[in-house]
Amino acid sequence: MAARTSIPFDPAVVSPWAIGEGPRGVLLLHGFAGTPPELRRLGNHLAGRGYRCRGPALAGHATTPEALLATDRRDWTRSAQAELDRLAGECEQVMVVGQSMGGTIALHLAATDLRIAAVATLAAPVWLSAAATRLISIAKYVVRWHTAGSDVDLYDPVAIEELYSHGRRPMRSIREFTRLLGEVRDELAMIRAPVLVLHGGRDRTIDPENALEIERRLVCSSHVARIVFPRSGHGMSVDIDSEPINAAVTDWLDSHTSAPLTPSAGR
């Protein structure tokens, strides 16, 4: 997914955010090489309906490509777990929402932490195409860095202005990303929490068939629902269907949590 790229990022633009109050906490996780702003729209929506929302930066993200290179998949999941632990200390119930790799990590957290009351994923991958996997395996020995293309799959191309991402990405980190997908794919059967799986039909970064695979493997989840938004691209949190996506995520969390809400403007 193409996105605005600035090296170094302006800290004021891509910094972690915290909005809303109340006993229900939602951790919102951004994607690979992404930054916290990509889920701020959804956070605003949830905070306005009484949720305490936190949008952290995963380890190695929102700074420089070199910082990303210095981390691996375990650093990314550990940093997400640390943020979840912090949020759980402030709330009666915690939920996790993630976009792209953030959704994959949300599934990992749900597989390993029974405190999570509900999960929602947006364009989450658990596999890449065989061709892409082979290319990554070969390229890591040939090139050290990958430059993201300029292809934009968003129905609303102006929405790209809300996405900040490293355009220059370490091949080692991309390889770590693929390893994470395989590990989480095998963890899906461990998840007990209810999971909402959302995907955009225009997504050219992560095959929408990933949503079917996630649904198929969630054999022990208490409730699974899958919704495809035909007009949305990979960055679906900011694309044409962001409002119905916000509503779907909110309804899902409302339906699967029990702590009373405390309405808040959240902005």
C-alpha positions in Angstrom: 0.0 0.0 0.0 1.5 3.3 -1.0 1.5 6.0 1.7 3.0 9.4 2.5 6.6 8.9 3.5 8.7 11.3 5.5 12.2 10.4 6.7 12.5 11.2 9.5 8.8 11.3 10.4 7.6 14.5 12.2 7.1 13.2 15.8 4.1 15.4 16.3 2.3 13.8 13.3 3.0 10.1 13.9 3.2 10.0 17.7 1.1 7.5 19.8 -2.2 8.8 20.9 -4.6 8.3 23.8 -8.3 9.5 23.8 -11.4 8.7 25.7 -12.2 7.5 29.2 -14.2 4.7 30.8 -14.0 1.1 31.9 -13.7 -0.4 28.4 -10.3 -0.1 26.8 -9.5 -0.6 23.2 -5.9 -1.1 21.9 -5.7 0.0 18.2 -2.6 -1.4 16.4 -1.2 -0.1 13.1 0.3 -2.1 10.3 3.7 -3.1 9.1 6.0 0.0 8.6 2.9 2.1 9.5 2.2 4.6 12.2 -0.5 5.3 14.8 -2.5 7.9 12.8 -3.9 5.3 10.5 -6.4 4.2 13.2 -7.1 7.6 14.7 -10.5 8.0 12.9 -11.7 4.8 14.4 -10.3 5.7 17.8 -12.2 9.0 17.7 -15.4 7.2 16.9 -15.0 4.7 19.7 -13.9 7.3 22.2 -17.0 9.3 21.4 -19.0 6.3 22.4 -17.4 5.8 25.8 -14.3 3.7 25.1 -10.8 4.5 26.4 -8.7 4.2 23.2 -4.9 3.9 22.8 -3.0 4.0 19.6 0.6 3.0 20.3 3.6 2.8 17.9 4.9 -0.8 17.7 8.6 -1.3 18.4 10.8 0.1 15.7 8.0 1.9 14.0 7.1 5.6 13.5 10.8 6.7 13.5 13.2 5.6 10.8 13.8 2.5 8.6 17.0 1.9 10.5 15.0 1.7 13.8 12.7 -0.9 12.1 15.7 -2.9 11.0 16.9 -3.1 14.6 13.7 -5.0 15.7 12.1 -8.3 14.9 8.6 -9.8 15.1 9.0 -10.7 18.8 9.8 -7.1 19.5 6.6 -6.0 17.7 4.4 -8.5 19.6 6.1 -7.7 22.9 5.5 -4.0 22.5 1.9 -4.7 21.7 1.6 -6.9 24.8 3.2 -4.2 27.0 0.6 -1.7 25.8 -2.2 -4.2 26.4 -1.0 -4.8 29.9 -0.9 -1.0 30.6 -4.4 -0.6 29.2 -5.7 -3.5 31.2 -4.4 -1.8 34.4 -6.7 1.1 33.6 -9.8 -0.7 32.6 -12.3 -3.4 33.6 -12.3 -4.9 30.1 -9.9 -4.7 27.1 -10.4 -5.3 23.4 -7.9 -5.2 20.5 -8.5 -3.8 17.0 -5.8 -3.9 14.4 -5.2 -3.0 10.7 -3.1 -5.1 8.4 -0.2 -6.5 10.5 -1.8 -4.8 13.5 -4.8 -7.1 13.0 -2.4 -10.1 12.8 -0.9 -9.1 16.1 -4.3 -8.5 17.6 -5.1 -12.2 16.8 -1.8 -13.2 18.3 -2.7 -11.4 21.6 -6.1 -13.0 21.6 -4.5 -16.4 21.3 -2.2 -15.8 24.2 -4.1 -13.5 26.6 -7.5 -14.6 27.9 -8.2 -11.1 29.2 -9.2 -9.9 25.7 -13.0 -9.6 25.5 -13.3 -9.1 21.8 -11.2 -8.6 18.6 -11.7 -6.8 15.3 -9.3 -7.0 12.4 -9.1 -4.8 9.3 -7.3 -6.3 6.3 -5.3 -8.6 8.4 -3.0 -11.1 6.7 -2.1 -14.6 7.8 -0.4 -15.5 4.5 1.1 -14.0 1.4 1.0 -15.5 -2.0 3.4 -18.3 -2.8 5.0 -16.1 -5.4 5.5 -13.2 -3.0 6.9 -15.6 -0.4 9.4 -17.0 -2.8 10.5 -13.6 -4.0 11.0 -12.4 -0.4 13.1 -15.5 0.4 15.3 -14.8 -2.6 15.5 -11.1 -2.4 16.7 -11.0 1.2 20.1 -12.4 -0.1 20.3 -9.9 -3.0 19.1 -6.6 -1.6 19.0 -5.1 1.9 16.2 -2.6 1.3 12.8 -2.6 -0.5 11.2 0.6 -1.8 7.4 0.5 -1.7 5.7 1.2 -5.0 3.4 4.1 -5.8 0.3 1.9 -6.4 -2.8 3.2 -4.5 -5.7 0.8 -4.1 -7.9 3.2 -2.1 -11.3 4.1 -3.6 -10.8 7.5 -2.2 -7.2 8.4 -3.2 -7.2 11.6 -1.1 -7.3 9.3 2.0 -3.7 8.4 1.4 -2.9 11.8 3.1 -3.9 10.1 6.5 -1.4 7.2 6.1 2.2 7.7 7.0 4.5 4.8 6.2 8.2 4.0 5.6 8.6 3.9 1.9 12.1 2.3 2.4 11.7 -1.0 4.2 14.4 -3.5 5.4 14.2 -6.8 3.6 15.0 -8.5 7.0 11.9 -6.8 8.5 9.8 -8.0 5.6 11.1 -11.5 6.2 10.2 -11.2 9.9 6.7 -10.1 8.8 6.2 -13.3 6.8 7.4 -15.4 9.7 4.9 -13.7 12.0 2.1 -14.5 9.6 3.0 -18.2 9.7 3.2 -18.3 13.5 -0.2 -16.5 14.0 -1.9 -18.7 11.4 -1.1 -21.7 13.6 -2.3 -19.8 16.7 -5.8 -19.1 15.3 -7.3 -22.3 16.7 -6.3 -21.2 20.2 -8.5 -18.0 20.2 -11.6 -18.1 22.4 -12.6 -14.5 22.1 -15.2 -13.3 19.5 -13.5 -12.0 16.4 -14.8 -9.7 13.7 -12.9 -10.0 10.4 -13.2 -7.1 8.0 -11.5 -6.8 4.6 -11.7 -4.5 1.5 -12.6 -6.0 -1.8 -10.2 -3.6 -3.6 -7.2 -4.7 -1.4 -4.2 -5.3 -3.7 -1.7 -5.5 -0.8 -3.3 -8.4 1.2 -5.5 -10.9 -0.7 -9.1 -10.7 0.6 -9.0 -14.5 0.7 -7.0 -14.0 4.0 -10.3 -13.1 5.7 -11.8 -16.5 4.7 -8.7 -18.3 6.0 -8.9 -16.5 9.3 -12.6 -17.3 9.6 -12.0 -21.0 8.7 -9.3 -21.4 11.3 -11.1 -19.7 14.2 -12.6 -23.0 15.3 -12.8 -22.3 19.0 -13.8 -18.6 18.9 -17.1 -18.0 20.7 -18.4 -15.9 17.8 -16.9 -15.1 14.3 -18.2 -12.7 11.7 -16.7 -11.7 8.4 -17.6 -8.6 6.4 -16.2 -7.6 3.0 -16.4 -4.0 1.9 -16.2 -4.2 -1.9 -15.2 -0.6 -2.4 -12.4 -0.4 0.2 -8.7 -0.8 -0.4 -6.0 -2.0 2.1 -6.1 1.1 4.2 -9.7 0.6 4.9 -9.7 2.6 8.2 -9.5 5.8 6.1 -11.1 4.7 2.8 -14.6 5.3 1.4 -16.3 2.9 3.8 -14.6 4.2 7.0 -17.9 5.3 8.5 -19.7 1.9 8.2 -16.5 0.2 9.3 -16.4 2.4 12.4 -20.0 1.5 13.1 -19.4 -2.2 12.5 -16.5 -2.3 14.9 -18.4 -0.3 17.6 -21.4 -2.6 17.3 -19.2 -5.7 17.6 -17.4 -4.4 20.7 -20.7 -3.3 22.3 -22.1 -6.7 21.7 -19.3 -8.6 23.3 -18.4 -6.5 26.4 -20.2 -6.0 29.6 -18.6 -3.1 31.5 -20.8 0.0 31.5 -20.0 2.8 29.1 -19.1 6.3 30.1 -19.9 8.6 27.1 -17.0 10.9 26.2 -16.3 13.4 23.5 -13.0 11.8 23.2 -11.3 14.5 21.2 
